[in-house]
Amino acid sequence: MNTDKWKSILGFVALDKYPNLPCPYCHQETLNIDESTIVSRVVSEKYKKIASPHFNLENDKRKERGIEQKELVGKMLGSNSVLGLFGAAAVIYREVVKPSYHFCKFTAFMTCVSCNDHIAVTGLAQEHTKNNTDKKQLPSLYKIDHFSVPVPMLEIPPAVPVSIQFELLGAFNFFHIDTNLSASKLRRAIEKFCSELGMKPNSLARQIKELESKYPTEASFLNTLRLVGNEGTHSDNVNEDDLLLAFDIVEEVLAIFPRLAKLERLKAPQAQLEDKFDKKKARAEAKTLEHEK
């Protein structure tokens, strides 16, 4: 799993810095925003009351920076020195000429260069508000909140049962807008994991405990993921970094399914070789046939 890629889009990103994402159709990392499809509208006052976490987080950062600047200017002016006065003037000037951005809601399509298929996306944009002090229009910054078709954050082997894939894709999609709901979907994926490995309906903790005898490593990892899922389901303390660590563990746990599929496939050639070369087995079968006569 490319953790750095997903960390790079946790905040607002300019289009020329936006990384290629895995295509949900062909699985090549050649999916990116088609600039020609972007449509944006300035957020309304009503939106601000029900805004996404990213909007509120960015607004809080701006408020904090404003408070820090005021405190800094106050200290400089309070020093009663020439350097302090010049410093305060410099800070105020930087604030005046600093590029300003306004928030917009946006929709767009992402296009895969490899298969030429598309998915729709929605999110927030910060668009540059050009004024008389700005020499040029600065690029907009984008944060995608929702992918119309979930983009896989890690490679899911084809052997993984569909029930698990469905829940994981939900966890990947909510990662971008609601981390606690993403963790809750991850817990659902663990429940499906246990069911697919033949565990009878029970509490998730007991199902994982039953797995220990056959799959101790996977059971240990699943119990850790269960704790993350419980936090997202019953509380609200799961963040993006927690989920990226959890998804890294998920990738390793999922490897059990291709391994089990391969072991099942190898049973036929194993029997073929034993029939040919296991002389004890051949003699036993011959004696059985002789006895039956």
N, C-alpha and C positions, 0 to 999 in steps of 0.2 A: 504493500500500500504506500502510495506517495503522499506521506503526511504533509510535506512542505507545500505541495500543490494546493491542498485544501486550506492550509493555514494562510496562504497568500490571498485567498478571496474571503476571509472572514470579515473584512471591512470593505470600504468603498475603493474601487480600483478603476483606473483609466483603461479604456479599451485596448490601447497598445501594450498594456502590461497584463492584460487578462490572459491566463494560461489556457491552452487547449485542454478540454475535458474529455473523459471517455464517452464515446457515443453509445447510447443504450441499445442501438440497433446492430451495429457492426463491431462494437467494442474497441474500435481504434481510438487513440487519443487525438482526434482531429476535429473536435466539436468546439465551435466558438461563436460569439455573438455576431450576427449580421447587422452591421451598422445601418444599412439602408432600411431596415425594418423597424428601427426604434421610433416609438411614439411616446411622448411624455406630456404630462400635465402638472402644473404647480399644485402642491398639496393645499387643501383647504383648511380653514380653522377647525372644521368638524373632524377632519382626518386626524388632527393632532391629538384629539381626545381618545382615539382608539388606534393610535399609531403602532407600528411594529416595534419590536425591541431595538432594532437597529436605528430607527429614527430617534427614539428616546435616548439611547446610549450616546448618539452623536450630539444631540442637543445638550445632554449633561456635560459632555466633554467641552463644548463651546462655552457653557456657563462657567465651568471650572477655570478655563483659560482666561475668561474675562475677569473673574475674581482675582486670579493670580496677577494679571497685568495691573489691575487697580491697586493691589497691595504693593506691587513693585514700584509703581509710580509714586505712591504715597510715601514709601520709605526714602526714595530718591529726593523728593521735594522736602521731606522732613530733615534731610541731612544738612540743609542750608549751605551747601557748597556749590561752587561753580560746576564741578564735575557731576554733582547730583542733578543740577538743573538741566545740564546738557543731556545727561542720561535719560531723564524723564521725558525730555523733548523728543529724543530719538525713539523711545518706546511708543510714545503717542503717535509720532509720524509713521512708524511701521504699521501701527494699527489702522491708520487712515488709508495708507496706500496698499495694505495687504489685500490680496484678491478675496472677494466675497462670493459665497455660493448660496443658492437657494435650493430647497428640496422639491423634487418632483416625483410623482409616481410614473413608472414607465412599463411598457410592454414591448416585446421584441421576439424575434425568432433566432434560435441558434441553428447553424447549418454545419453538417459534417462534410468535410472535404472529401473523405474517403468514399462514403456511400451516397452523398448528396441528399440525405434525408434531413428532416427538421424537427425541432421541438419548440414549443412556445415557452416563454419565460416572463415573469413579472417581478417587479421589485422597486427599489428606490434609486433615484439618481440625485447627485448634487451637481447642479448646472451653474457655471460661472456667470455672475452678474457683472457685465462689463460696465465700467464707468469711465469718466474722463481721464483718470490717472492710469488706466490700463492700456498698454500698447497693443495688445492682441487678445483675442478670445481664447481663454484657456480651455483645455479639454474637460469634458464632464467625467464624473466619477460614478461608478455603478455598483450596486449591491443586489444580487439576485436573491429574492425571497422564496420563489417557487418555480420549479421546473414542471411543465405539464406532463412529461414522461420522466420518471425518476432517473437521475444520472447515477450509475453505480460508482461508489467511492472506492471500491476494491473489486478485484476480479472474483466473480462467483463461478466456481466450476460447474459445468453442465450437470454433473452427477448429483449436485445438491438438490434435494426435493423441492418442488415448486412451492409448497406451503411455507418453507423457510425463506426461499427467495422473495416471496411476496412481502413478508414481514420486514425483511432486511431492506428492501427497496423503500418501504415506508419510512424506516428509520433514517435512511440516507436523505430522503426528501425533506423530512421535518428538521434535520440537522441545520438547515439554512434559515429556519424561521422560529423553531420552538425546540430547544435542546432537551427539555424535560419530556416532551411528547416523543421525541426521537428515542430517548432512553426507554420509555414505556414500550414503544414498538420493538426495541431490541429485546426486551423481556419476553414479548410475544414470540419472537424468533427462537429464543431459548426453549420456550415451552414446546414449540413445534419440533425443535431439534430432539428433545427427549422423546416425544411421541413417535417420531420417525425411527428412532432407535429401539422402539418396542417397549418403552416404559409405560406402565399402566397409569391411568388417571390418578393423580395424587397432588399433594402440594409440590411446588417446583423444587423446594429444598430436598424433599424426600426422593423425588425422581432423580435428581442429580446424585444423591447419596447412593442410590441403587446402581447408577452408572459406574461408580468407582471400581467395582470388582472387575469389569471388562475394559473400561477405558479410564484409568486413573488420571492421566494427564489432562484429557479433555474435560473430565468432571471437575478438576481443580479450576481450570480456566472458566468453565461455565458457571461455577459458583461465584467467581469474581464478577462476571457479567450480570449475574442475578442481583448482586448488591447494587450495581449501577442502575439496573432496571427498576429495582425497588425504590431507589431514591427518586428517579424520574416519575414513577407512578404515584408515590405517596408524599413526595416533598417537592422541592424546586431548587435543588442545589447542584444540578448537573450542568456543566458548561461545555463549550466546544472542545477544549483540550481533553477533558475527561472522555468525551465520545471518540475522539481520534485515537486515544490509547485503547479504548474498548474495541473499536473497529479493527485495530491492528491484531488484537487477540482473536477476534472473530475470524479473521483470515486464516489463522493457524488452525482453529477448531474445525472450520469447514473442510480442511484437507482430509478429514476422516472419510468423507463420502466417496471421493475418487479412489481412495485406498481400498475401501470395502468393495466398491464396484470392481476393481481390478482383481481382488482376491476371489470374488465370485466368478469372474471370467476365467481365472486360472484353474478352477476346479476341473474343467473338462480336459485340458492338456495334462494336468496332474494325473488324472485317472488313466489317460491314454498311456503315459509313461510307466505308471505302476503296472498296468496290465501287461506291458511288454517286458519289463525288466525285473519286477518283483517276483523272484522264483518261488519264494515261500508262499506268496499269495496264489501263484499259478498251481503249485502242488496241492494247496488246500482246496482250491476249486475243483481240481481233478479228482481228489479223493471224494469230495461231495458228490460229484457226478457218478463216480463208481459205486458209491453207497446207494445212490438213488436207483441204480440199475438192479 
